[in-house]
Amino acid sequence: MMGFWFTEGLSFLPIGLGVWTTATMVTTYIMAVLRGDVVPDFPYISDTGDKIPESCVFGQMLNISAFLSLGTMYVRYKQVEAMNQTNSRGVRLLNKVGLWVGLLTSVGLTLVANFQEGNVKTVHFIGAALVFGMGVVYSCLHTAVSYRLYPAYASLRLCRARAAITAVGALAMIIAFGTAMSANYQWATHEHAHDRLHWQPGDPGYAPHVASTISEWIMAIAFLFYFFTFIPDFQLTEMDAVIRLKWEELSETSPLIT
């Protein structure tokens, strides 16, 4: 029986990750703006989940995104492992490093989800650095893997697309962090009648602040598009679980069974 294209193979993982994470950002943005907790003009993504009740929604939904991202990156690891038929040492190394980097990215996502900037700023910033920093590294690693698997398992167009998305994400990250430092420095030199969630055009550092927030949104969208490039590969990928029962060993050693 023919199914829908998004149910083919394991493609539901990157699709689910992209759709769910997008829904998370849109939902908390709408909630935060309607409640007046942030300004509508390009707040930071995590700022939309800083106040209750949107922080609860943001945390729960982003935790699911972290689970989906880890699942996607693990399947990608096993997929590349199977594709590496020549047992290339370079591909094997890039793939293993990519798995650990992906794990750090997912951990960072849970930190961003559960430690809001307004409550535990240091942990939140560590999480953001892991998500975006390790996210760029992961993209670089698997772009390199794609080129090494060309032409057997990756087209040149796909390799170039992943390289372009990686470049956009890396550039956006540099701009986001650089302009954020400039904006925060200018903000700190003046007193304000409102908090950082309500930047106004007349505030010192407003221009670099907006440049930083826009860059963060671009960076997040770039990462989601990168995972979407996995969809064609995942449509042709299946995984089987091997279950081994050690019942005889258990029955000999467990007093509850004997």
Backbone as CSV, one residue per row, in Angstrom:
resi,resn,N_x,N_y,N_z,CA_x,CA_y,CA_z,C_x,C_y,C_z
1,MET,0.849,-1.198,0.000,0.000,0.000,0.000,0.879,1.241,0.000
2,MET,0.572,2.160,-0.865,1.368,3.369,-1.002,1.012,4.356,0.111
3,GLY,2.043,4.891,0.767,1.822,5.859,1.831,2.162,7.257,1.363
4,PHE,2.063,8.180,2.281,2.424,9.555,1.984,3.940,9.687,1.910
5,TRP,4.400,10.702,1.164,5.841,10.871,0.964,6.571,11.107,2.276
6,PHE,5.904,11.753,3.249,6.584,12.062,4.500,6.606,10.878,5.469
7,THR,6.016,9.739,5.044,6.093,8.534,5.872,7.069,7.523,5.289
8,GLU,7.693,7.855,4.172,8.618,6.923,3.531,9.901,6.814,4.346
9,GLY,10.307,5.574,4.602,11.536,5.357,5.355,11.486,6.037,6.709
10,LEU,12.556,6.760,7.021,12.646,7.485,8.290,12.585,8.993,8.079
11,SER,11.976,9.397,6.968,11.928,10.826,6.643,11.097,11.630,7.638
12,PHE,10.257,10.928,8.423,9.438,11.654,9.398,10.289,12.339,10.464
13,LEU,11.527,11.866,10.659,12.381,12.471,11.686,12.811,13.896,11.326
14,PRO,13.512,14.111,10.194,13.872,15.498,9.864,12.656,16.373,9.565
15,ILE,11.605,15.766,8.977,10.389,16.543,8.717,9.748,16.970,10.035
16,GLY,9.618,16.015,10.946,9.034,16.319,12.249,9.838,17.349,13.011
17,LEU,11.169,17.233,12.938,12.038,18.194,13.614,11.806,19.603,13.087
18,GLY,11.785,19.745,11.763,11.607,21.066,11.167,10.244,21.661,11.440
19,VAL,9.203,20.853,11.252,7.834,21.346,11.436,7.567,21.668,12.906
20,TRP,7.995,20.772,13.789,7.736,20.966,15.223,8.492,22.174,15.777
21,THR,9.753,22.316,15.396,10.542,23.446,15.887,9.995,24.766,15.357
22,THR,9.577,24.769,14.097,8.956,25.970,13.537,7.680,26.314,14.290
23,ALA,6.880,25.300,14.583,5.646,25.513,15.344,5.945,26.058,16.735
24,THR,7.035,25.585,17.329,7.441,26.077,18.649,7.732,27.570,18.606
25,MET,8.549,27.979,17.641,8.938,29.384,17.546,7.746,30.282,17.229
26,VAL,6.888,29.826,16.329,5.721,30.628,15.945,4.733,30.737,17.103
27,THR,4.489,29.620,17.791,3.521,29.607,18.893,3.937,30.540,20.019
28,THR,5.183,30.411,20.466,5.625,31.245,21.588,5.763,32.710,21.175
29,TYR,6.111,32.953,19.912,6.175,34.341,19.432,4.793,34.988,19.510
30,ILE,3.787,34.282,19.008,2.424,34.827,19.022,1.953,35.056,20.458
31,MET,2.214,34.074,21.328,1.800,34.210,22.725,2.471,35.406,23.389
32,ALA,3.782,35.527,23.198,4.538,36.594,23.853,4.123,37.974,23.351
33,VAL,3.893,38.086,22.050,3.487,39.380,21.478,2.085,39.763,21.947
34,LEU,1.155,38.809,21.925,-0.216,39.099,22.349,-0.288,39.489,23.820
35,ARG,0.593,38.915,24.631,0.606,39.237,26.058,1.434,40.485,26.362
36,GLY,2.134,41.005,25.367,2.957,42.181,25.584,4.263,41.900,26.296
37,ASP,4.694,40.629,26.298,5.936,40.266,26.985,7.173,40.593,26.164
38,VAL,7.010,40.744,24.850,8.113,41.146,23.976,7.574,42.133,22.940
39,VAL,8.486,42.855,22.325,8.083,43.716,21.206,7.916,42.838,19.966
40,PRO,7.028,43.191,19.057,6.804,42.346,17.874,7.930,42.397,16.847
41,ASP,8.789,43.413,16.926,9.836,43.588,15.916,11.081,42.773,16.249
42,PHE,11.097,41.538,15.801,12.261,40.660,15.872,12.867,40.537,17.272
43,PRO,12.140,39.920,18.207,12.769,39.578,19.483,13.669,38.359,19.293
44,TYR,14.572,38.114,20.232,15.320,36.858,20.200,14.337,35.702,20.337
45,ILE,14.673,34.579,19.752,13.782,33.417,19.811,13.506,33.024,21.251
46,SER,14.558,32.946,22.066,14.387,32.529,23.457,13.662,33.580,24.292
47,ASP,13.689,34.852,23.859,12.947,35.890,24.583,11.449,35.636,24.524
48,THR,10.990,34.996,23.448,9.559,34.707,23.328,9.120,33.615,24.297
49,GLY,10.083,32.920,24.892,9.765,31.883,25.869,10.335,32.185,27.234
50,ASP,10.501,33.475,27.537,11.143,33.858,28.797,10.148,34.029,29.939
51,LYS,8.932,34.421,29.633,7.933,34.698,30.662,6.866,33.605,30.702
52,ILE,6.281,33.419,31.883,5.159,32.500,32.039,3.913,33.141,31.413
53,PRO,3.052,32.392,30.684,3.034,30.941,30.501,3.781,30.448,29.268
54,GLU,4.228,31.378,28.393,4.887,30.914,27.170,6.180,30.159,27.455
55,SER,6.806,30.421,28.610,8.029,29.695,28.952,7.744,28.211,29.144
56,CYS,6.553,27.886,29.661,6.171,26.481,29.851,5.993,25.787,28.501
57,VAL,5.313,26.473,27.594,5.099,25.930,26.248,6.428,25.807,25.515
58,PHE,7.252,26.840,25.610,8.557,26.860,24.954,9.421,25.698,25.438
59,GLY,9.471,25.511,26.760,10.295,24.448,27.319,9.836,23.067,26.894
60,GLN,8.535,22.810,27.005,8.011,21.490,26.661,8.206,21.176,25.182
61,MET,7.869,22.133,24.326,7.968,21.893,22.888,9.423,21.779,22.440
62,LEU,10.310,22.586,23.026,11.712,22.534,22.617,12.392,21.267,23.121
63,ASN,11.926,20.715,24.240,12.451,19.429,24.695,12.148,18.337,23.675
64,ILE,10.956,18.382,23.100,10.600,17.419,22.056,11.473,17.637,20.823
65,SER,11.761,18.895,20.499,12.664,19.193,19.379,14.050,18.610,19.627
66,ALA,14.511,18.694,20.872,15.823,18.136,21.215,15.835,16.629,21.003
67,PHE,14.747,15.962,21.386,14.629,14.517,21.190,14.627,14.169,19.702
68,LEU,13.875,14.930,18.912,13.813,14.688,17.467,15.158,14.960,16.800
69,SER,15.862,15.990,17.260,17.164,16.303,16.664,18.169,15.201,16.960
70,LEU,18.145,14.684,18.195,19.061,13.600,18.543,18.743,12.351,17.733
71,GLY,17.456,12.046,17.577,17.065,10.897,16.770,17.489,11.051,15.322
72,THR,17.315,12.240,14.775,17.708,12.509,13.389,19.206,12.350,13.206
73,MET,19.983,12.895,14.130,21.438,12.837,13.989,21.978,11.430,14.236
74,TYR,21.300,10.653,15.084,21.734,9.270,15.280,21.460,8.438,14.029
75,VAL,20.283,8.617,13.442,19.969,7.897,12.202,20.941,8.297,11.102
76,ARG,21.269,9.580,11.028,22.245,10.040,10.031,23.591,9.361,10.261
77,TYR,23.970,9.210,11.517,25.230,8.532,11.847,25.211,7.087,11.353
78,LYS,24.154,6.354,11.646,24.053,4.959,11.217,23.953,4.862,9.699
79,GLN,23.303,5.833,9.091,23.164,5.854,7.638,24.524,6.014,6.965
80,VAL,25.296,6.988,7.420,26.632,7.213,6.851,27.520,6.005,7.106
81,GLU,27.368,5.396,8.260,28.123,4.191,8.588,27.849,3.093,7.562
82,ALA,26.587,2.950,7.155,26.224,1.950,6.152,26.685,2.358,4.759
83,MET,26.684,3.659,4.472,27.111,4.148,3.163,28.617,4.029,2.960
84,ASN,29.364,4.022,4.031,30.823,4.001,3.949,31.322,2.599,3.621
85,GLN,30.974,2.142,2.431,31.289,0.770,2.034,32.784,0.548,1.820
86,THR,33.500,1.602,1.493,34.951,1.477,1.301,35.697,1.562,2.625
87,ASN,34.942,1.743,3.714,35.528,1.850,5.050,36.575,2.959,5.121
88,SER,36.235,4.094,4.533,37.132,5.245,4.548,37.351,5.727,5.977
89,ARG,38.599,5.852,6.351,38.924,6.296,7.707,38.456,7.734,7.936
90,GLY,38.585,8.565,6.896,38.166,9.955,7.008,36.678,10.089,7.251
91,VAL,35.878,9.348,6.483,34.425,9.382,6.654,34.048,8.859,8.031
92,ARG,34.703,7.786,8.449,34.400,7.198,9.755,34.682,8.186,10.890
93,LEU,35.799,8.892,10.790,36.164,9.866,11.823,35.196,11.044,11.835
94,LEU,34.915,11.595,10.655,33.980,12.720,10.568,32.607,12.331,11.110
95,ASN,32.189,11.116,10.814,30.877,10.647,11.239,30.797,10.501,12.756
96,LYS,31.845,9.941,13.359,31.843,9.757,14.818,31.910,11.093,15.547
97,VAL,32.761,11.972,15.060,32.834,13.304,15.675,31.493,14.021,15.526
98,GLY,30.874,13.864,14.357,29.575,14.483,14.119,28.513,14.003,15.094
99,LEU,28.561,12.711,15.457,27.584,12.177,16.406,27.729,12.838,17.771
100,TRP,28.968,12.975,18.247,29.199,13.605,19.545,28.857,15.087,19.515
101,VAL,29.179,15.741,18.420,28.821,17.158,18.272,27.297,17.309,18.254
102,GLY,26.625,16.392,17.571,25.168,16.418,17.543,24.566,16.222,18.920
103,LEU,25.186,15.345,19.723,24.715,15.133,21.094,24.818,16.423,21.904
104,LEU,25.941,17.127,21.754,26.120,18.401,22.460,25.089,19.435,22.005
105,THR,24.783,19.416,20.712,23.770,20.338,20.192,22.411,20.075,20.831
106,SER,22.042,18.814,20.940,20.753,18.456,21.538,20.714,18.791,23.024
107,VAL,21.824,18.547,23.716,21.902,18.917,25.135,21.742,20.428,25.284
108,GLY,22.415,21.174,24.409,22.284,22.630,24.436,20.853,23.082,24.238
109,LEU,20.132,22.363,23.387,18.732,22.716,23.124,17.877,22.535,24.378
110,THR,18.158,21.487,25.150,17.406,21.286,26.394,17.752,22.361,27.421
111,LEU,19.003,22.820,27.428,19.389,23.892,28.355,18.674,25.191,28.003
112,VAL,18.616,25.498,26.711,17.894,26.695,26.268,16.416,26.584,26.630
113,ALA,15.875,25.376,26.511,14.454,25.163,26.772,14.100,25.323,28.243
114,ASN,14.955,24.812,29.119,14.597,24.700,30.532,15.208,25.755,31.444
115,PHE,16.188,26.497,30.952,16.824,27.542,31.755,16.651,28.879,31.030
116,GLN,15.593,29.582,31.358,15.300,30.836,30.674,16.344,31.899,31.019
117,GLU,16.573,32.786,30.073,17.568,33.841,30.261,17.252,34.702,31.478
118,GLY,15.974,34.957,31.708,15.595,35.799,32.838,15.761,35.133,34.182
119,ASN,15.930,33.797,34.198,16.058,33.065,35.459,17.479,32.579,35.714
120,VAL,18.064,31.898,34.731,19.424,31.361,34.887,20.204,31.726,33.630
121,LYS,20.680,32.948,33.585,21.270,33.505,32.371,22.497,32.724,31.909
122,THR,23.399,32.376,32.834,24.651,31.718,32.454,24.393,30.382,31.767
123,VAL,23.537,29.561,32.376,23.228,28.248,31.797,22.529,28.413,30.452
124,HIS,21.648,29.389,30.366,20.947,29.644,29.102,21.931,29.997,27.992
125,PHE,22.902,30.852,28.299,23.883,31.254,27.293,24.795,30.092,26.901
126,ILE,25.119,29.230,27.872,25.908,28.034,27.548,25.126,27.157,26.571
127,GLY,23.839,26.986,26.848,22.994,26.200,25.952,22.917,26.793,24.560
128,ALA,22.765,28.117,24.480,22.690,28.780,23.173,23.993,28.623,22.402
129,ALA,25.119,28.725,23.124,26.423,28.555,22.471,26.578,27.140,21.930
130,LEU,26.078,26.155,22.679,26.145,24.765,22.218,25.254,24.554,20.999
131,VAL,24.033,25.080,21.057,23.096,24.889,19.946,23.651,25.477,18.656
132,PHE,24.037,26.746,18.710,24.451,27.422,17.486,25.895,27.106,17.112
133,GLY,26.783,27.088,18.108,28.187,26.792,17.814,28.381,25.372,17.322
134,MET,27.856,24.404,18.091,27.980,23.008,17.690,27.120,22.707,16.467
135,GLY,26.036,23.466,16.300,25.210,23.291,15.106,25.969,23.615,13.840
136,VAL,26.753,24.690,13.879,27.584,25.051,12.724,28.652,23.990,12.482
137,VAL,29.270,23.513,13.567,30.297,22.473,13.432,29.693,21.208,12.834
138,TYR,28.508,20.820,13.317,27.838,19.630,12.788,27.569,19.776,11.295
139,SER,27.093,20.944,10.888,26.818,21.184,9.469,28.091,21.082,8.637
140,CYS,29.178,21.628,9.161,30.464,21.553,8.452,30.916,20.106,8.296
141,LEU,30.794,19.341,9.373,31.241,17.946,9.347,30.453,17.134,8.329
142,HIS,29.134,17.285,8.328,28.335,16.456,7.421,28.310,16.991,5.999
143,THR,28.681,18.236,5.825,28.908,18.717,4.461,30.169,18.068,3.907
144,ALA,31.201,17.981,4.749,32.433,17.298,4.341,32.166,15.827,4.056
145,VAL,31.329,15.191,4.878,30.954,13.792,4.649,30.243,13.646,3.307
146,SER,29.362,14.577,2.997,28.609,14.518,1.741,29.540,14.554,0.537
147,TYR,30.535,15.442,0.590,31.491,15.521,-0.517,32.295,14.229,-0.640
148,ARG,32.596,13.589,0.486,33.356,12.336,0.440,32.508,11.175,-0.074
149,LEU,31.192,11.282,0.094,30.295,10.230,-0.398,29.843,10.463,-1.838
150,TYR,30.208,11.618,-2.399,29.897,11.929,-3.802,30.796,11.080,-4.702
151,PRO,30.296,10.511,-5.809,28.927,10.624,-6.353,28.005,9.471,-5.984
152,ALA,28.514,8.510,-5.184,27.728,7.307,-4.920,26.445,7.599,-4.140
153,TYR,26.555,8.426,-3.097,25.399,8.644,-2.221,25.003,10.111,-2.070
154,ALA,25.611,10.974,-2.835,25.253,12.397,-2.767,25.550,13.053,-4.106
155,SER,24.623,13.849,-4.577,24.845,14.580,-5.822,25.658,15.833,-5.535
156,LEU,26.277,16.361,-6.576,27.061,17.582,-6.410,26.154,18.748,-6.020
157,ARG,24.945,18.753,-6.543,23.996,19.818,-6.192,23.645,19.774,-4.709
158,LEU,23.472,18.567,-4.175,23.162,18.422,-2.754,24.339,18.872,-1.894
159,CYS,25.541,18.492,-2.311,26.742,18.905,-1.569,26.853,20.423,-1.527
160,ARG,26.629,21.047,-2.668,26.725,22.510,-2.732,25.615,23.179,-1.929
161,ALA,24.438,22.584,-1.931,23.326,23.142,-1.150,23.656,23.104,0.338
162,ARG,24.202,21.978,0.792,24.572,21.874,2.207,25.707,22.830,2.555
163,ALA,26.639,22.999,1.641,27.739,23.942,1.873,27.212,25.372,1.958
164,ALA,26.273,25.716,1.090,25.703,27.071,1.091,24.919,27.336,2.371
165,ILE,24.118,26.365,2.795,23.343,26.524,4.027,24.274,26.658,5.224
166,THR,25.342,25.861,5.234,26.327,25.946,6.315,26.976,27.317,6.359
167,ALA,27.320,27.846,5.190,27.947,29.170,5.120,27.004,30.251,5.638
168,VAL,25.728,30.155,5.267,24.738,31.128,5.746,24.608,31.049,7.265
169,GLY,24.531,29.827,7.789,24.411,29.651,9.233,25.621,30.172,9.984
170,ALA,26.813,29.890,9.457,28.044,30.345,10.113,28.145,31.865,10.099
171,LEU,27.841,32.469,8.951,27.895,33.930,8.846,26.867,34.579,9.767
172,ALA,25.665,34.010,9.807,24.619,34.546,10.682,25.023,34.440,12.146
173,MET,25.691,33.357,12.517,26.136,33.190,13.899,27.163,34.252,14.275
174,ILE,28.132,34.500,13.390,29.158,35.508,13.657,28.522,36.884,13.823
175,ILE,27.600,37.211,12.920,26.921,38.513,12.999,26.076,38.606,14.265
176,ALA,25.360,37.520,14.586,24.472,37.526,15.754,25.240,37.779,17.042
177,PHE,26.338,37.050,17.234,27.102,37.201,18.470,27.869,38.522,18.495
178,GLY,28.413,38.920,17.359,29.172,40.167,17.298,28.308,41.385,17.572
179,THR,27.167,41.457,16.920,26.275,42.604,17.119,25.613,42.572,18.494
180,ALA,25.411,41.375,19.047,24.835,41.274,20.395,25.768,41.895,21.426
181,MET,27.064,41.637,21.298,28.028,42.227,22.228,28.024,43.744,22.126
182,SER,27.962,44.250,20.898,27.921,45.696,20.696,26.646,46.298,21.285
183,ALA,25.510,45.656,21.042,24.230,46.160,21.544,24.186,46.149,23.065
184,ASN,24.653,45.055,23.667,24.622,44.946,25.124,25.547,45.962,25.788
185,TYR,26.684,46.222,25.164,27.612,47.224,25.704,26.962,48.606,25.693
186,GLN,26.318,48.950,24.581,25.669,50.258,24.487,24.470,50.359,25.430
187,TRP,23.750,49.256,25.591,22.610,49.248,26.511,23.077,49.506,27.941
188,ALA,24.178,48.867,28.330,24.658,48.951,29.712,25.152,50.343,30.094
189,THR,25.427,51.182,29.121,25.957,52.518,29.416,24.861,53.530,29.720
190,HIS,23.600,53.118,29.656,22.489,54.037,29.907,21.452,53.370,30.811
191,GLU,20.661,54.174,31.463,19.547,53.675,32.248,18.288,53.643,31.375
192,HIS,17.420,52.663,31.677,16.236,52.484,30.842,14.998,52.310,31.713
193,ALA,13.879,52.747,31.186,12.607,52.604,31.901,11.938,51.268,31.608
194,HIS,12.536,50.473,30.736,11.980,49.170,30.369,13.111,48.147,30.318
195,ASP,12.751,46.854,30.261,13.770,45.808,30.265,14.221,45.476,28.842
196,ARG,15.143,44.485,28.757,15.734,44.121,27.466,14.751,43.423,26.531
197,LEU,13.636,42.986,27.057,12.629,42.348,26.204,11.818,43.374,25.423
198,HIS,12.020,44.639,25.742,11.225,45.698,25.098,12.125,46.794,24.532
199,TRP,13.109,46.383,23.731,13.977,47.360,23.075,13.137,48.302,22.220
200,GLN,13.483,49.582,22.270,12.798,50.598,21.480,13.774,51.235,20.495
201,PRO,13.274,51.743,19.368,14.163,52.349,18.360,15.056,53.452,18.912
202,GLY,14.627,54.121,19.965,15.435,55.202,20.519,16.492,54.750,21.498
203,ASP,16.510,53.460,21.847,17.494,52.953,22.805,18.879,52.865,22.180
204,PRO,19.931,53.186,22.952,21.294,52.991,22.444,21.525,51.515,22.110
205,GLY,22.125,51.249,20.977,22.396,49.869,20.578,21.236,49.174,19.901
206,TYR,20.179,49.925,19.569,18.997,49.296,18.971,19.317,48.665,17.617
207,ALA,20.080,49.371,16.783,20.394,48.856,15.440,21.173,47.544,15.500
208,PRO,22.280,47.461,16.275,22.965,46.166,16.359,22.118,45.097,17.041
209,HIS,21.230,45.505,17.949,20.340,44.535,18.590,19.433,43.869,17.562
210,VAL,18.816,44.666,16.705,17.931,44.122,15.672,18.724,43.273,14.681
211,ALA,19.942,43.726,14.352,20.794,42.929,13.456,21.088,41.571,14.076
212,SER,21.287,41.551,15.392,21.573,40.300,16.096,20.365,39.375,16.113
213,THR,19.192,39.930,16.417,17.997,39.081,16.490,17.612,38.527,15.119
214,ILE,17.714,39.363,14.085,17.412,38.888,12.732,18.386,37.779,12.338
215,SER,19.651,37.961,12.675,20.666,36.950,12.353,20.385,35.648,13.081
216,GLU,19.893,35.740,14.317,19.569,34.524,15.059,18.433,33.760,14.384
217,TRP,17.405,34.458,13.950,16.298,33.804,13.248,16.780,33.173,11.943
218,ILE,17.642,33.885,11.217,18.195,33.334,9.973,18.999,32.081,10.263
219,MET,19.796,32.122,11.337,20.614,30.982,11.714,19.745,29.770,12.051
220,ALA,18.692,29.982,12.820,17.798,28.885,13.184,17.127,28.288,11.953
221,ILE,16.654,29.142,11.060,16.005,28.672,9.831,16.994,27.910,8.954
222,ALA,18.240,28.380,8.906,19.272,27.698,8.112,19.503,26.285,8.627
223,PHE,19.557,26.119,9.947,19.764,24.790,10.513,18.603,23.859,10.178
224,LEU,17.382,24.385,10.241,16.228,23.556,9.909,16.256,23.144,8.438
225,PHE,16.641,24.066,7.570,16.769,23.732,6.151,17.858,22.682,5.939
226,TYR,18.910,22.746,6.743,19.974,21.745,6.610,19.422,20.351,6.912
227,PHE,18.634,20.250,7.966,18.038,18.950,8.286,17.058,18.508,7.204
228,PHE,16.394,19.459,6.569,15.481,19.103,5.475,16.226,18.463,4.305
229,THR,17.518,18.775,4.142,18.281,18.147,3.055,18.501,16.659,3.306
230,PHE,18.248,16.208,4.539,18.368,14.780,4.849,17.144,13.986,4.377
231,ILE,16.048,14.668,4.065,14.789,13.981,3.770,14.916,12.953,2.643
232,PRO,15.496,13.302,1.473,15.597,12.293,0.405,16.386,11.054,0.831
233,ASP,17.461,11.254,1.587,18.249,10.115,2.064,17.457,9.278,3.061
234,PHE,16.738,9.950,3.953,15.988,9.236,4.981,14.799,8.484,4.391
235,GLN,14.277,8.954,3.256,13.176,8.242,2.605,13.614,6.861,2.129
236,LEU,14.891,6.702,1.883,15.434,5.431,1.394,16.137,4.652,2.497
237,THR,15.889,5.027,3.750,16.575,4.408,4.879,15.581,3.753,5.822
238,GLU,15.905,2.536,6.235,15.121,1.833,7.241,16.065,1.279,8.296
239,MET,15.574,1.155,9.518,16.367,0.588,10.604,15.582,-0.529,11.264
240,ASP,16.298,-1.578,11.657,15.691,-2.695,12.373,16.304,-2.787,13.764
241,ALA,15.474,-3.106,14.740,15.965,-3.308,16.105,16.222,-4.790,16.319
242,VAL,17.394,-5.115,16.830,17.749,-6.500,17.136,17.576,-6.709,18.634
243,ILE,16.653,-7.586,19.006,16.374,-7.845,20.418,16.871,-9.235,20.768
244,ARG,17.723,-9.320,21.783,18.267,-10.605,22.236,17.807,-10.854,23.670
245,LEU,17.174,-11.982,23.894,16.726,-12.346,25.232,17.743,-13.275,25.885
246,LYS,18.246,-12.884,27.033,19.179,-13.729,27.783,18.418,-14.400,28.929
247,TRP,17.318,-15.041,28.556,16.416,-15.595,29.557,17.066,-16.708,30.369
248,GLU,17.861,-17.545,29.699,18.485,-18.663,30.408,19.468,-18.156,31.455
249,GLU,20.260,-17.135,31.095,21.206,-16.572,32.049,20.469,-15.930,33.218
250,LEU,19.362,-15.249,32.919,18.599,-14.572,33.959,17.959,-15.573,34.911
251,SER,17.415,-16.662,34.364,16.731,-17.648,35.194,17.693,-18.382,36.115
252,GLU,18.968,-18.455,35.718,19.961,-19.136,36.537,20.479,-18.268,37.675
253,THR,20.393,-16.933,37.504,20.992,-16.036,38.494,19.976,-15.271,39.320
254,SER,18.745,-15.180,38.858,17.755,-14.366,39.562,16.911,-15.220,40.505
255,PRO,16.912,-14.892,41.802,16.081,-15.650,42.756,14.594,-15.421,42.538
256,LEU,14.233,-14.325,41.865,12.821,-14.033,41.634,12.213,-14.977,40.613
257,ILE,13.056,-15.488,39.707,12.558,-16.371,38.651,12.681,-17.833,39.060
258,THR,13.782,-18.169,39.710,13.987,-19.551,40.135,13.210,-19.842,41.407
